[in-house]
Amino acid sequence: MMKKKTVRLISCIIAGILVAAMVFSMIASGLVYAGAVSSKELKSKLSDLEDQKASVKAELDSLAGKVDEVAKTRAALQKEIKLTKEEITTVTAYIDRLQDQIDVKTTELDAAIKALDSKKERFSETVRTTYEQGETSYLEVLLNASNFSDLLSRLEIVSAIMDDNKKIVAEYTAAKEDIQQKRDDLQATQDEQVQYQENLKYKAAELKSSEEQQKALQQSLQAYQKEQKAEYERITSEMDTVSDQIAEQSRKEAAAAA
């Protein structure tokens, strides 16, 4: 009786051990299967991240080239703006010098006109003084001759006065015209320089506008570049995390297999 109970107890223990072993085997098999699927998913995710990282890297390389190109364009525009402003300063100084010369020629012209008017007045005064007839003309002087001899005398005097007056008037007229021409030439040159100055100012404004556009573009590219760098770092960090997970999963699978 005692032997039967002992045999039955031993049988139950063995049966329990076999059941437990079966359950453990089933659980271990399930864990290995689950680990294999998870590892595959992780590797697939890592591959996707690698593709994303490569794409972002290519975009960063392209952006670096664009940012560098825009920076060079801005530098060239800034240099041209500086040169244009320097030229405007030079032209402005030249216009001021021309104005000074125009002012001098205007003063000379006014003096020449006054001198010419004075010579004409002195000529008239000479005629009046010579014949004491007040306002008189050459013809009246000649017609008032008392005889032929007086007429010849008057004609000789009038001719001498006329010749002298013509000479003086011609000289002053030539001087006046020369001054006038020089002043007109200076004025024409100044007008050209003023127009050139206006063109330079317009050019400087256009260059400044272009430079500001390039500046805005540069800032936009740099902002996008910053975003892409942050994305690159995020992907790199996530790849490290997934790589660690894959390594951990491999250790689990190795332990399960053992």
C-alpha positions as CSV (number, residue, x, y, z in Angstrom):
1,M,0.0,0.0,0.0
2,M,2.8,2.3,1.0
3,K,4.7,1.4,-2.2
4,K,1.7,2.3,-4.4
5,K,1.3,5.7,-2.8
6,T,5.0,6.4,-3.2
7,V,4.9,5.3,-6.9
8,R,1.9,7.5,-7.4
9,L,3.6,10.5,-5.8
10,I,6.7,10.0,-7.8
11,S,4.6,9.7,-11.0
12,C,2.8,13.0,-10.2
13,I,6.1,14.8,-9.6
14,I,7.5,13.5,-12.9
15,A,4.3,14.5,-14.7
16,G,4.5,18.0,-13.1
17,I,8.1,18.3,-14.2
18,L,7.2,17.3,-17.8
19,V,4.3,19.8,-17.9
20,A,6.4,22.5,-16.5
21,A,9.2,21.8,-19.1
22,M,6.6,21.8,-21.9
23,V,5.2,25.1,-20.8
24,F,8.7,26.6,-20.4
25,S,9.6,25.4,-23.9
26,M,6.5,26.9,-25.4
27,I,7.2,30.3,-23.6
28,A,10.8,30.3,-24.7
29,S,9.8,29.5,-28.3
30,G,7.4,32.4,-28.2
31,L,9.9,34.8,-26.9
32,V,12.4,33.8,-29.6
33,Y,9.8,34.3,-32.3
34,A,8.7,37.6,-30.9
35,G,12.4,38.7,-30.6
36,A,13.0,37.8,-34.3
37,V,10.1,40.0,-35.5
38,S,11.1,42.9,-33.3
39,S,14.7,42.8,-34.4
40,K,13.5,42.8,-38.1
41,E,11.3,45.8,-37.4
42,L,14.2,47.6,-35.7
43,K,16.6,47.0,-38.5
44,S,14.0,48.2,-41.0
45,K,13.5,51.3,-39.0
46,L,17.3,51.8,-38.8
47,S,17.5,51.5,-42.6
48,D,14.7,54.1,-43.1
49,L,16.6,56.4,-40.7
50,E,19.8,56.0,-42.7
51,D,17.9,56.9,-45.9
52,Q,16.5,60.0,-44.1
53,K,19.9,60.9,-42.8
54,A,21.5,60.6,-46.2
55,S,18.7,62.8,-47.7
56,V,19.1,65.5,-45.1
57,K,22.9,65.4,-45.5
58,A,22.5,65.9,-49.2
59,E,20.1,68.8,-48.5
60,L,22.7,70.3,-46.1
61,D,25.4,70.1,-48.6
62,S,23.3,71.8,-51.2
63,L,22.3,74.5,-48.7
64,A,25.9,75.1,-47.8
65,G,26.7,75.8,-51.5
66,K,23.7,78.1,-51.8
67,V,24.5,80.0,-48.6
68,D,28.1,80.4,-49.8
69,E,27.0,81.6,-53.2
70,V,24.6,84.2,-51.8
71,A,27.3,85.4,-49.4
72,K,29.6,86.0,-52.3
73,T,26.9,87.8,-54.2
74,R,26.2,90.0,-51.2
75,A,29.9,90.8,-50.8
76,A,30.2,91.7,-54.5
77,L,27.2,94.0,-54.3
78,Q,28.5,95.6,-51.1
79,K,31.8,96.3,-52.8
80,E,30.1,97.8,-55.8
81,I,27.8,99.9,-53.6
82,K,30.9,101.2,-51.8
83,L,32.7,102.1,-55.1
84,T,29.5,103.7,-56.5
85,K,29.2,105.9,-53.4
86,E,32.8,106.9,-53.6
87,E,32.3,107.8,-57.2
88,I,29.2,109.9,-56.2
89,T,31.4,111.7,-53.7
90,T,34.0,112.4,-56.4
91,V,31.4,113.6,-58.9
92,T,29.8,115.8,-56.3
93,A,33.1,117.5,-55.6
94,Y,33.7,118.0,-59.3
95,I,30.3,119.6,-59.7
96,D,31.1,121.9,-56.8
97,R,34.4,122.9,-58.5
98,L,32.6,123.5,-61.8
99,Q,30.1,125.7,-59.9
100,D,33.0,127.7,-58.5
101,Q,34.4,128.2,-62.0
102,I,30.9,129.1,-63.4
103,D,30.6,131.7,-60.6
104,V,34.0,133.2,-61.5
105,K,33.1,133.3,-65.3
106,T,29.7,134.8,-64.4
107,T,31.5,137.6,-62.5
108,E,34.0,138.1,-65.3
109,L,31.1,138.2,-67.8
110,D,29.2,140.8,-65.7
111,A,32.4,142.9,-65.6
112,A,33.0,142.6,-69.3
113,I,29.4,143.7,-70.1
114,K,29.8,146.7,-67.8
115,A,33.2,147.5,-69.3
116,L,31.7,147.3,-72.8
117,D,28.7,149.5,-71.8
118,S,31.2,152.0,-70.3
119,K,33.3,152.1,-73.5
120,K,30.2,152.8,-75.5
121,E,29.2,155.5,-73.1
122,R,32.6,157.0,-73.3
123,F,32.5,157.0,-77.1
124,S,29.2,158.9,-77.0
125,E,30.6,161.3,-74.5
126,T,33.6,161.9,-76.7
127,V,31.3,162.9,-79.6
128,R,29.2,165.1,-77.4
129,T,32.3,166.8,-75.9
130,T,34.0,167.3,-79.3
131,Y,31.0,169.1,-80.8
132,E,29.1,170.3,-77.7
133,Q,25.9,169.3,-79.3
134,G,24.5,167.0,-76.7
135,E,23.0,163.9,-78.1
136,T,24.1,163.8,-81.7
137,S,24.6,161.4,-84.4
138,Y,27.5,161.0,-86.8
139,L,25.3,162.2,-89.7
140,E,24.3,165.3,-87.8
141,V,27.9,166.1,-87.1
142,L,28.8,165.9,-90.7
143,L,25.7,167.8,-91.9
144,N,26.5,170.7,-89.5
145,A,29.8,171.3,-91.2
146,S,30.2,175.0,-92.2
147,N,32.1,174.3,-95.4
148,F,33.8,171.6,-97.3
149,S,37.1,171.9,-95.4
150,D,35.2,171.7,-92.1
151,L,33.3,168.7,-93.5
152,L,36.6,166.9,-94.3
153,S,37.9,167.7,-90.9
154,R,34.8,166.5,-89.2
155,L,34.8,163.4,-91.4
156,E,38.4,162.6,-90.4
157,I,37.7,163.1,-86.7
158,V,34.5,161.1,-86.9
159,S,36.3,158.3,-88.8
160,A,39.1,158.2,-86.2
161,I,36.6,158.1,-83.4
162,M,34.6,155.4,-85.1
163,D,37.7,153.3,-85.9
164,D,38.8,153.6,-82.3
165,N,35.4,152.8,-81.0
166,K,34.9,149.8,-83.3
167,K,38.3,148.5,-82.2
168,I,37.4,148.9,-78.5
169,V,33.9,147.5,-79.0
170,A,35.2,144.6,-81.0
171,E,37.8,143.7,-78.4
172,Y,35.3,143.9,-75.5
173,T,32.7,142.1,-77.5
174,A,35.2,139.3,-78.3
175,A,36.2,139.1,-74.6
176,K,32.5,139.0,-73.6
177,E,31.7,136.3,-76.1
178,D,34.8,134.3,-75.0
179,I,33.8,134.5,-71.4
180,Q,30.2,133.6,-72.3
181,Q,31.3,130.6,-74.3
182,K,33.5,129.4,-71.5
183,R,30.8,129.8,-69.0
184,D,28.3,128.0,-71.2
185,D,30.8,125.2,-71.7
186,L,31.3,124.9,-67.9
187,Q,27.5,124.9,-67.4
188,A,27.1,122.2,-70.0
189,T,29.8,120.1,-68.4
190,Q,28.2,120.6,-65.0
191,D,24.7,119.6,-66.4
192,E,26.3,116.4,-67.7
193,Q,27.9,115.7,-64.4
194,V,24.7,116.4,-62.5
195,Q,22.9,113.9,-64.8
196,Y,25.7,111.4,-64.3
197,Q,25.4,112.0,-60.5
198,E,21.7,111.2,-60.6
199,N,22.4,108.0,-62.6
200,L,24.9,107.0,-60.0
201,K,22.4,107.6,-57.2
202,Y,19.9,105.5,-59.0
203,K,22.4,102.8,-59.5
204,A,23.4,102.9,-55.8
205,A,19.7,102.6,-54.9
206,E,19.2,99.6,-57.2
207,L,22.4,97.9,-55.9
208,K,21.2,98.5,-52.3
209,S,17.8,96.9,-53.1
210,S,19.5,93.9,-54.7
211,E,21.8,93.6,-51.7
212,E,18.8,93.7,-49.3
213,Q,17.1,90.9,-51.3
214,Q,20.2,88.8,-51.1
215,K,20.4,89.5,-47.4
216,A,16.8,88.3,-46.9
217,L,17.5,85.2,-49.1
218,Q,20.7,84.5,-47.0
219,Q,18.8,84.7,-43.8
220,S,16.0,82.4,-45.1
221,L,18.6,79.9,-46.2
222,Q,20.4,80.0,-43.0
223,A,17.2,79.5,-41.0
224,Y,16.3,76.5,-43.1
225,Q,19.9,75.2,-42.8
226,K,19.6,75.4,-39.0
227,E,16.3,73.4,-39.2
228,Q,18.0,70.8,-41.3
229,K,21.0,70.5,-39.0
230,A,18.6,70.0,-36.1
231,E,16.8,67.3,-38.1
232,Y,20.1,65.7,-38.9
233,E,21.1,65.6,-35.3
234,R,17.7,64.2,-34.3
235,I,17.9,61.4,-36.8
236,T,21.5,60.6,-35.7
237,S,20.3,60.4,-32.1
238,E,17.4,58.2,-33.0
239,M,19.7,55.9,-35.0
240,D,21.9,55.5,-32.0
241,T,18.8,54.6,-29.9
242,V,17.6,52.0,-32.5
243,S,21.2,50.6,-32.8
244,D,21.2,50.1,-29.0
245,Q,17.8,48.5,-29.1
246,I,19.0,46.1,-31.9
247,A,22.1,45.2,-29.8
248,E,19.9,44.6,-26.7
249,Q,17.5,42.5,-28.8
250,S,20.4,40.4,-30.1
251,R,21.6,39.7,-26.6
252,K,18.1,38.6,-25.6
253,E,17.9,36.3,-28.6
254,A,21.3,34.9,-27.8
255,A,20.2,34.3,-24.2
256,A,17.0,32.7,-25.3
257,A,18.8,30.4,-27.8
258,A,21.2,29.3,-25.0
